[in-house]
Amino acid sequence: MLIANPNATRGAYPEDLRALMNTQLADENRAWLSTWSHLSGSATPLWDMPGLARQLGVGQLLIKDESVRSDLGSFKALGAPIALLRLILRRFPEHDFEPRALLAGKHRDALADFSVISATDGNHGRALAAAAQSIGCRCVIVLHAHVSQEREQAIAAYGAVIVRIRGNYDDSVQEAAALAARNGWTVVSDTSYERYEEIPRDVMQGYGTIAAELIEAGGPFTHVLLQGGVGGLAAGVVSYFWERCGADRPTFIVVEPRQADCLYQSALAGHPTRASGSVDSVMAGLACGETSPLAWKFLAGGVDHFMTIEDEAAVSAMRQLAAGAAGDVPLVAGESAAAGLAGLAQLMASAPLAAQVGLDGNSRVVLLSTEGATAPDLYAELVGSTAEAVLQRQRAWLQAR
Ligand SMILES: Cc1ncc(COP(=O)(O)O)c(C=O)c1O
């Protein structure tokens, strides 16, 4: 399913959006995080995939590999720590904390009684837990029934207290809000809701680093495919490109699981709304039923097309990337990471769809591989080999070059 966004614009970046997210703040975030022990000190690789590009029929295919952003396994390591830092700076102005010193744990004694809480599908909670551990404050993570045991263990490893509930992601968001109100804790969520925008804004702003690195790596790019959960990743990346490139920004295409299509439905409705399906998807990070209203402010005019894919297409894209199909470098891409390739394959398999979004043999396309094997057992089951085996193939491929 594909729709063109009737409200997409190519004008200059609007001032009201700049007041919410801007490249100056995004670049400041990037500088703050550059010393955090959980982040790789350099830009993530932008792999050229000439074999896949030829197979699909585009001019160039570039994949930004966020699996190596952090030992936390996903791009979400760029968001939660920034939101937590900015929250602490706002909450304790009298201390005059320095952000890098906070991340190095130098103020843990002053923050030992400060508690944050969040619901999560996995990656955001893991990043928040790790940031809280580095800073030295308390962290509680609420998990819904579909979050796997191995994802729970990965979060608990960073010292977070885990609360399990029945129900789905949306129920866990409500439970986190209720626990926070009862205990005087602060919710650090990656999705916004009524009268709760500042913290999710900071999370999204953190993702701007991905766009900054892409621009530095050398544009222009004609198309960027962005997978959508609540819309935060897409908003953070779109906003940065829009402000920097204005009318020359790439064409943005948002890809979601068919049964968790809240952004697609929002584009149809012209305002933030709910998914039309069961929400559950193998793409755990994209299995979100409700659009973040704050993210929607950026997607409403900044995204050109919205599309949905099937779970099987994402799994087949994971396998293709792991195999190093068509002679390209083998990549470890988790369930949510492979959505962009699945979306591109769907578009290129149909001449009318490719024409609708302007994809052809001259296109320079960017995909974001947003996570590695963040659920290693599930990854091995779906792909048929472990992430370590794929990385071994990657090393051999690089040596043979
Ligand atoms: C690996 C991965 N990719 C993409 C997303 C989508 O991000 P957002 O919910 O901000 O749209 C998520 C969200 O958790 C994720 O974990």
PDBQT file of the ligand as one rigid body, heavy atoms in Angstrom, charges set to zero:
ROOT
HETATM    1  C1  LIG A 501      15.093  -0.477  15.407  1.00  0.00    +0.000 C 
HETATM    2  C2  LIG A 501      14.031   0.563  15.305  1.00  0.00    +0.000 A 
HETATM    3  N1  LIG A 501      13.829   1.175  14.126  1.00  0.00    +0.000 NA
HETATM    4  C3  LIG A 501      12.882   2.133  14.008  1.00  0.00    +0.000 A 
HETATM    5  C4  LIG A 501      12.088   2.519  15.076  1.00  0.00    +0.000 A 
HETATM    6  C5  LIG A 501      11.018   3.558  14.871  1.00  0.00    +0.000 C 
HETATM    7  O1  LIG A 501      11.236   4.707  15.606  1.00  0.00    +0.000 OA
HETATM    8  P1  LIG A 501      10.002   5.658  16.026  1.00  0.00    +0.000 P 
HETATM    9  O2  LIG A 501       9.155   4.896  16.970  1.00  0.00    +0.000 OA
HETATM   10  O3  LIG A 501      10.655   6.835  16.623  1.00  0.00    +0.000 OA
HETATM   11  O4  LIG A 501       9.258   5.969  14.760  1.00  0.00    +0.000 OA
HETATM   12  C6  LIG A 501      12.273   1.892  16.323  1.00  0.00    +0.000 A 
HETATM   13  C7  LIG A 501      11.469   2.270  17.486  1.00  0.00    +0.000 C 
HETATM   14  O5  LIG A 501      11.575   1.707  18.550  1.00  0.00    +0.000 OA
HETATM   15  C8  LIG A 501      13.281   0.907  16.445  1.00  0.00    +0.000 A 
HETATM   16  O6  LIG A 501      13.520   0.294  17.623  1.00  0.00    +0.000 OA
ENDROOT
TORSDOF 0
